[in-house]
Structures are given as C-alpha cells and as structure tokens.
Amino acid sequence: MTIPCALPRSLQAYRYHPAPSASSRPVRGRLAPSPTGYMHLGNAWAFLLAWLAVRSAGGTLVLRMEDIDPQRSRPEYARALVEDLRWLGLDWDEGPAVDGAIPDAGDMAEQGPCGPYFQSARAALYDATLDAMDRAGLVYPCYCTRKELRQLAGAPHVDDAGAPYPGTCRHLSPEERRQREARGRRACLRLRCPEGRFHFQDGLLGEQSFTLEDCGGDFALRRSDGVVAYQLAVALDDALMGITQVVRGRDILTSTPRQLALLRLWGFEPPAYAHIPLLLDGQGERLAKRHQSLGVRELRRQGVAAAEIVGVLARLAGLRPDMRPLAAVELLADFRLERLPRQDVCLRDLPCVPDWLRPLCLPC
C-alpha cells in the first residue's frame, strides 16, 4: 500500500495553476538540459523532438536548467545551451532568456509563473519535501559506500537502472546508525520503495509495466554529500511546474516508475511520457560529450548551417524522405510522435552522409 505524503504548504506558492477557463489539461512540455558541457548532436536530436511534440500540439514549453551537480555545472555552459537552442530554431515560453536575447553567463533573466527555473536555486523546495517525507517515515539514511555499491554491479539489473539495492540499511536501529556515523560514514537518503507494479502508456513504446525492484529497488533522493538526487528534483519540478508531457531518451525509461512512485506519494497527476530512440554513432554507441569535436558549437564554427542539422535529424527521425535543409518550424504541420522509429537510430542509416558528419559514421 502506498502511504501519501502531504507536501509543505509553502510549496503551493511555486505550483503551476492553469487558467480557470481551461477545460482540459493544457499541454505543457519542457526542455531540461544539464549545463555540464556543450550541446552535441544527441542532445540536439532529443531537444528537437521534444520541441516538436509540444509545438505541434499548440502547447507551452518550459526551459529548465538541471544544474543540481555543483561540481560539473557551469554558467558558461548554460549560456551556450541557450545560444545553441536559439540557433537551431527552438524557442520556449517560460524560463531563462525567453525574450530571445543571449544573456551574460552570470545573468540569466527568467520569465514565467513557476520559477526559479534553475534547479540550483530550488534547493529549499527539495529540502522541505525531503523533510516532509522523513516525517512520514518514507525515507531512511543509507551508509553504504560507493565501493560497496559497486560490488553489487554483478547482480542482475534492467538497462541503466543499476544493480538492485538490497536494503542493507533499511532496518538499521538508531544505535546502528550512530555507530556508522561515529566511524565517519556519511548517509545518503533513500526512499522506502512501495511494492506493486507501476503501469503507464508510453507515447511511443506503448504499455509499460515495472516494479521498483526492476528499477534498482530503494533509490537515493539525496546523495551523501547533500546534493539532491536527479529522481527527486525532476519529479518535483515536473509536478510544481505543471508539466503534462515529457519527451526524453529511452535510456532513462526505468526512471519513469521511480518518478511515478514519487508523484503518487505527493498526490500529483503524472505527465504523459514518451521515450524516444537514441542517436548512435557509426560504432553503434550513444552520442555523448566524447563526441564534442562534432558538437553543435563546433559545427557552427565550421560553417554548417542549422538547417542542415535539422534536415539530417528529420531524415533520421523518419519525418522527411530526404535530407534537404529546413527550419525546425517546417516540421510542425506533419509531426506525430507515433511516426518516430521505435529502435535506436545509427548515423550510418543515412542514405548519403554529409562531409561534416563523416567522422561520426565510421563502420559499426
């Protein structure tokens, strides 16, 4: 049985409230980049498809900077992400730099009813939520070290969920906790995961069903260094910002049941999810920051036009029969999520590889 958790009333001031005239749930989607590096083509692929899903439905788009990692997030990366999104022809209605101006790295003016739109400025909301969950008995401290957790890596696990956490610290007595703390162990905070299955209809992959054990068991909500974990920050921000549509990569499909569990505990209606295929290089590996030599900024520097990139991505997504350059807005009229491929897409699938893309298209 799931135990509900009443969130602090102070959070209501940060909650999105639709207009009284709205007869149904408005479409509100989000772009949620992490400013830990410059945008690569895999990011551009995901952002373009998320943008198309919202704009084709006439919805509202939120830009949220997921900069909760203090060691890797940089203001200059946030500014670069804004620049690159604008250059690709992608706009948004709420968040930093809505007016189209490119701000200074340390001055990202925000617009919208659900700010702050930088997660680093929302720490008090996360802390208040965790305090409420602690009072409800829904979380517990875990003193397992990274080395001990890595030793679980050989256990069976699903996709990127990691090895299931066996609940080592779930039933520690107050004295056992004190003993670990006396030895200098710092605790993360884990959710006491509810039992049962979480079902949802994925907009691209169809009916999905997971237990939280399938997804790694009791998962962390706050790291041992005090930094809030991705699952809590994303679920709470989606809830408070009124997000009704989430389009993201299928590599984090197993995050969805965890976020559904949190939303259920807090009493929020979940968004509709669609997990899109990943963009792979010629070796069949997911595009990532290691491909930065062919990142969006580097391609701009080489003189590649935004319309060329959009044309290639549209062809890979099955939205166009050719790779002719075009603006993102030209894809809106015929866009349907169900038209996207279900399987990951390799750059070598292109019928003719442009010269600027050739370094990524070595044989698989």
SULURNOR-V315568 format. One record per residue. N is the residue number from 1. SS is DSSP state (H for helix, E for strand, L for the rest). Layout:
BEGIN
{{N | SS} {N | SS}}
END
This chain:
BEGIN
{{1 | L} {2 | L} {3 | L} {4 | L} {5 | L} {6 | L} {7 | L} {8 | L} {9 | H} {10 | H} {11 | H} {12 | H} {13 | H} {14 | H} {15 | L} {16 | L} {17 | L} {18 | L} {19 | L} {20 | L} {21 | L} {22 | L} {23 | L} {24 | L} {25 | L} {26 | L} {27 | L} {28 | E} {29 | E} {30 | E} {31 | E} {32 | L} {33 | L} {34 | L} {35 | L} {36 | L} {37 | L} {38 | L} {39 | L} {40 | L} {41 | H} {42 | H} {43 | H} {44 | H} {45 | H} {46 | H} {47 | H} {48 | H} {49 | H} {50 | H} {51 | H} {52 | H} {53 | H} {54 | H} {55 | H} {56 | L} {57 | L} {58 | L} {59 | L} {60 | E} {61 | E} {62 | E} {63 | E} {64 | L} {65 | E} {66 | L} {67 | L} {68 | L} {69 | L} {70 | L} {71 | L} {72 | L} {73 | L} {74 | L} {75 | H} {76 | H} {77 | H} {78 | H} {79 | H} {80 | H} {81 | H} {82 | H} {83 | H} {84 | H} {85 | H} {86 | H} {87 | H} {88 | L} {89 | L} {90 | L} {91 | L} {92 | L} {93 | L} {94 | E} {95 | E} {96 | E} {97 | L} {98 | L} {99 | L} {100 | L} {101 | L} {102 | L} {103 | L} {104 | L} {105 | L} {106 | L} {107 | L} {108 | L} {109 | L} {110 | E} {111 | E} {112 | L} {113 | L} {114 | L} {115 | L} {116 | L} {117 | L} {118 | E} {119 | H} {120 | H} {121 | H} {122 | L} {123 | H} {124 | H} {125 | H} {126 | H} {127 | H} {128 | H} {129 | H} {130 | H} {131 | H} {132 | H} {133 | H} {134 | H} {135 | H} {136 | L} {137 | L} {138 | L} {139 | E} {140 | E} {141 | E} {142 | E} {143 | L} {144 | L} {145 | L} {146 | H} {147 | H} {148 | H} {149 | H} {150 | H} {151 | L} {152 | L} {153 | L} {154 | L} {155 | L} {156 | L} {157 | L} {158 | L} {159 | L} {160 | L} {161 | L} {162 | L} {163 | L} {164 | L} {165 | L} {166 | L} {167 | L} {168 | L} {169 | L} {170 | L} {171 | L} {172 | L} {173 | L} {174 | H} {175 | H} {176 | H} {177 | H} {178 | H} {179 | H} {180 | H} {181 | H} {182 | H} {183 | L} {184 | L} {185 | L} {186 | L} {187 | L} {188 | E} {189 | E} {190 | E} {191 | E} {192 | L} {193 | L} {194 | L} {195 | L} {196 | L} {197 | E} {198 | E} {199 | E} {200 | E} {201 | E} {202 | E} {203 | L} {204 | L} {205 | L} {206 | E} {207 | E} {208 | E} {209 | E} {210 | E} {211 | E} {212 | L} {213 | L} {214 | L} {215 | L} {216 | L} {217 | L} {218 | L} {219 | L} {220 | E} {221 | E} {222 | E} {223 | L} {224 | L} {225 | L} {226 | L} {227 | L} {228 | E} {229 | L} {230 | H} {231 | H} {232 | H} {233 | H} {234 | H} {235 | H} {236 | H} {237 | H} {238 | H} {239 | H} {240 | H} {241 | L} {242 | L} {243 | L} {244 | L} {245 | E} {246 | E} {247 | E} {248 | E} {249 | E} {250 | H} {251 | H} {252 | H} {253 | H} {254 | H} {255 | H} {256 | H} {257 | H} {258 | H} {259 | H} {260 | H} {261 | H} {262 | H} {263 | H} {264 | H} {265 | H} {266 | H} {267 | L} {268 | L} {269 | L} {270 | L} {271 | L} {272 | E} {273 | E} {274 | E} {275 | E} {276 | E} {277 | L} {278 | L} {279 | E} {280 | E} {281 | L} {282 | L} {283 | L} {284 | L} {285 | L} {286 | E} {287 | L} {288 | L} {289 | H} {290 | H} {291 | H} {292 | H} {293 | H} {294 | H} {295 | L} {296 | H} {297 | H} {298 | H} {299 | H} {300 | H} {301 | H} {302 | H} {303 | L} {304 | L} {305 | L} {306 | H} {307 | H} {308 | H} {309 | H} {310 | H} {311 | H} {312 | H} {313 | H} {314 | H} {315 | H} {316 | H} {317 | L} {318 | L} {319 | L} {320 | L} {321 | L} {322 | L} {323 | L} {324 | L} {325 | L} {326 | L} {327 | L} {328 | H} {329 | H} {330 | H} {331 | H} {332 | L} {333 | L} {334 | L} {335 | L} {336 | L} {337 | H} {338 | H} {339 | H} {340 | L} {341 | L} {342 | L} {343 | L} {344 | L} {345 | E} {346 | E} {347 | H} {348 | H} {349 | H} {350 | L} {351 | L} {352 | L} {353 | L} {354 | L} {355 | H} {356 | H} {357 | H} {358 | H} {359 | H} {360 | H} {361 | L} {362 | L} {363 | L} {364 | L}}
END
